[in-house]
Amino acid sequence: QEDAFRRTPTPTYYLISPKDVVKATPRTFEERARWLASRRKYELALEICEAECASSTSASASVAAALLREIAAEYLTELLSEEKTLAKAASACPRLLRGSAEEWVKWID
């Protein structure tokens, strides 16, 4: 609980016009990566997750690693769904499966 009091609060911005007030807060890496993945920009989403894994605390890194696996699975599923992208899927497997024997077995079966 002490950490909760020491954290810097997320900045909040208010955009005010004569007719509206809009509250804006910066997006988290997770929101950004999910947004990119939902628009099939998997490479960028993976880069964001990889950067977060490399430069964050253990709690944030575990969230980033889980999200990385989730987005990698979506991307690999999409690549394997079309015959013309099978070669790309094969070359992307080492990056997407990250040397995890369990993941390799899962995708081979």
C-alpha positions in Angstrom: 0.0 0.0 0.0 2.9 2.3 0.6 3.8 2.2 -3.1 0.3 3.4 -4.0 0.9 6.6 -2.1 4.3 7.2 -3.7 3.3 6.7 -7.3 3.0 9.8 -9.4 -0.7 10.2 -10.4 -1.6 9.8 -14.0 -1.9 13.3 -15.6 -5.4 14.4 -16.5 -6.1 17.1 -19.1 -9.3 19.0 -19.5 -10.1 20.4 -22.9 -12.7 23.2 -22.5 -14.7 24.8 -25.2 -17.9 27.0 -24.9 -20.1 23.9 -25.4 -18.1 20.9 -24.1 -15.6 19.8 -21.5 -13.5 16.8 -22.4 -11.4 14.9 -19.9 -8.3 13.2 -21.4 -5.7 10.9 -19.9 -2.7 9.3 -21.6 -3.2 5.7 -22.8 -1.3 2.8 -21.2 1.0 0.6 -23.2 -1.7 -2.2 -22.9 -4.5 0.0 -24.3 -2.2 1.1 -27.2 -1.1 -2.4 -28.0 -4.7 -3.8 -27.9 -5.9 -0.9 -30.1 -3.1 -1.6 -32.7 -3.9 -5.4 -32.6 -7.6 -4.7 -33.1 -6.6 -2.9 -36.3 -4.3 -5.7 -37.4 -1.1 -3.8 -36.8 0.4 -6.7 -35.1 4.1 -5.7 -35.7 3.7 -2.4 -33.9 1.7 -3.9 -31.1 4.4 -6.5 -30.6 7.1 -3.8 -30.6 5.2 -1.9 -27.8 4.9 -5.0 -25.7 8.6 -6.0 -26.2 9.7 -2.5 -25.2 7.6 -2.6 -22.1 9.0 -6.1 -21.2 12.5 -4.8 -21.5 12.1 -1.5 -19.6 9.6 -2.0 -16.8 9.1 -3.3 -13.3 8.3 -6.9 -12.7 4.6 -6.4 -12.3 4.3 -4.4 -15.5 6.6 -6.8 -17.3 4.4 -9.8 -16.5 1.4 -8.0 -17.9 3.4 -7.1 -21.0 4.6 -10.7 -21.4 1.0 -12.0 -21.1 -0.2 -9.4 -23.6 2.7 -10.2 -25.9 1.7 -13.9 -25.9 -1.9 -13.0 -26.6 -1.1 -10.7 -29.5 1.5 -13.2 -30.9 -1.2 -15.9 -31.0 -3.6 -13.6 -32.8 -1.0 -12.7 -35.3 0.1 -16.2 -35.9 -3.5 -17.4 -36.3 -4.0 -14.7 -39.0 -0.8 -15.6 -40.8 -1.7 -19.3 -40.8 -5.2 -18.7 -42.1 -4.1 -17.7 -45.6 -1.9 -19.9 -47.8 0.0 -16.9 -49.2 1.3 -15.9 -45.7 2.5 -19.4 -44.6 6.2 -18.5 -45.4 5.9 -15.3 -43.3 4.3 -17.3 -40.5 7.2 -19.8 -40.5 9.8 -17.1 -40.4 7.9 -15.2 -37.6 7.6 -18.2 -35.3 10.9 -17.8 -33.5 10.0 -14.2 -32.6 6.3 -14.9 -31.8 6.8 -18.1 -29.8 10.0 -16.8 -28.1 11.6 -20.2 -27.6 8.9 -21.5 -25.4 8.7 -25.3 -25.9 5.1 -25.3 -24.7 4.1 -22.7 -27.3 5.9 -24.6 -30.1 4.1 -27.8 -29.2 0.8 -26.1 -29.0 1.1 -24.6 -32.5 2.5 -27.9 -34.0 -0.4 -29.9 -32.7 
